[in-house]
Amino acid sequence: MATTDAFVGLGSNLADPTAQLARAISALAALPATSLVAQSAFYTSRPVGPQDQPDFVNGAAWLRTGLTALELLDQLQAIEQQHGRVRKQHWGPRTLDLDLLLFGSETIRNDRLTVPHCELPNRDFVLQPLLDLNADLALPDGRSVADLRQRCPDNRLKKLPPFSRELQPPC
């Protein structure tokens, strides 16, 4: 079976965000026809959009998958639902946000999915975790993630200490 390297952004600012991301990483590792290659460190950052909400915890996962991009998107949305994701407000608070950032060297634009993620160049909380996973990563158009990170606006990104999953009850 042919596989594709996919990079997924993770974010949460409700209901114990660090634990939400840790459980999401476990769920990603259990996806069909998919393996978890690596996960980034977790970072805190200010919210984008409405500022009357808690700071976010963000990270990224590197997957190797036999799923298509839309099949992977369906799986990501199912994981969000399992974590109680409610879409009330654009850029509002959430229990879990999983974004398909990169899917191999593909550029995808349809009514359900845009890859690379359209805001990727403007989000240090996405770029830095991607660099943690692969310092040589580039977008399909050839732009280096490292170069984008150097030009990216500051969102008060702060690296968190490693998270111990053993301390968390299973979901």
N, C-alpha and C positions, 0 to 999 in steps of 0.2 A: 504494500500500500504506500502510495506517495504521501509525504507529510510536508507540512508548511510550518515555518517558525512564525508564531503569532505573539504579539506583545499586548498585554492587557493592563490598563490602568485601574487601580482600586482606590476608592475614597469612601469615607464615612465621617459623620460628625454627630451621630446619635447612638444611644444604647451601647455604650462601651466600644467606641470606634476601633481601638487597637484589636480587641477580641473579634470584632466583626471582620476585620481584614484577615486575621489569622484563620478564622473559620472559612472565609472565602477562598483563601489559598488552598486549604484542604479540599474544598469542593472542586476547585479547578483541577487539582491533581487527580481527582476521581472521575473526570469527564471521560466519556467513551472515546476511544481512538485517539486519546490525548495523553501526553506526559508532561509533567512539570519539569522544565530544564533548570530554572532558577527563580528565586524571588529576590526582590530588592529589600533594602532596609525600609523602615517606615519613617515618614516625616510628618511634622505638623506644619500647617500653613493657614493663613487667613482665608476666610471664604471669598470666593469670587461672586460678585453680585451683592445681594442683600447682606449687610454687615451685622444685622441683628440676629445672629445665629452663632453657635459654637464654632471654634476653629476645626479644621478638618485634619484627619490622619489619612495620608496617601502612601501608595506604594505601587509596585508594578510586578507582573509575573511574565516570565518567558515560557511559552508553551510550544510544544511540537505536536501538531495535530493532523489527523487525517480527515477532519471535518472541513466542509467548505466554510467560507466566511459567514454566510447567512446561517448555517447550522450552528456555528460557534456563537454567533449573536443570540440565537434562540436559547442556547444553553446558558449564556451569561445572564440573559433576562430572567430565566427560570431561577437561577441562583439568587438574583436580586429579590425576586418574589419570595423565595424561601426565607430571606432575611428581613421580610416585612417592608420592602421598598414601596413607598407610596409617592406618586408623582403629582404633588399639589402645586408646587411653585418652581418656575424655571430658576435654576441655580440656587434652589432652596435647600434646607436641611434634609438629610437622608440617612437611612440606616446603612445603605450600601449602594455604591455606584460602580459599575464595571463597564469600562469603555474599551472597545477593541481599537487600539491605537495604530498598530501596524499588522499587516497580514502578508508575510513574505515580501516580495517586491511589488505587490499589486497596488494599484490605485483603483478604488471602488467609489462610485458615486451613484446611489439610487435612492429611492424614497425611504428606505430603512437604514441605510448605512453609508457613512463617508469614511474612507480609509485612504491615507492617514487621517486621523482625527483632525478636524479643521482647526481646533484651537491649540493643538500640540505645540507649535512654535512659541506660544505666548504663556505657557504654563510651566514654571520652574518645578512645581510639584509633580509634573509628569516627566519632564526632561531629565531631572536628576535621578529619579529611580531607573529610568531607561539606561542612563550612563552607568549606574551601579551594575546593571545586568550585562552590558556590552559597550565598552568605551569606544568601539569603532563603528557603532551603529549609524546608519544613514537612512534617510527617507528615500522612497522610490525615485524622486527627482534628483537625487545625489547630494542634497544638503546634509551635512554632518550634524548629528544630534549634539555633539560637543560644541560646535560653532553656534548652533541655535541657543544652547544653554548660556553661553557667554553673553549673548545679546538679549536675553530674556529679562523682562521686568522682575524686580524682586518682590516676592510675596511672603517675606519673613520665614523662609523655609528653615526648619530645625530638625536635624536627624534625631530620632528616638533610639534609646538603647534597645538591644535585641529583645524580642518578645518571647516569653516562655509559654508555649502551648500547654505544657504539663499542668500549669496552674489554673487553666480554664476548664470548666465543665463542658462536656460535649453538647452540641446544640441539638 
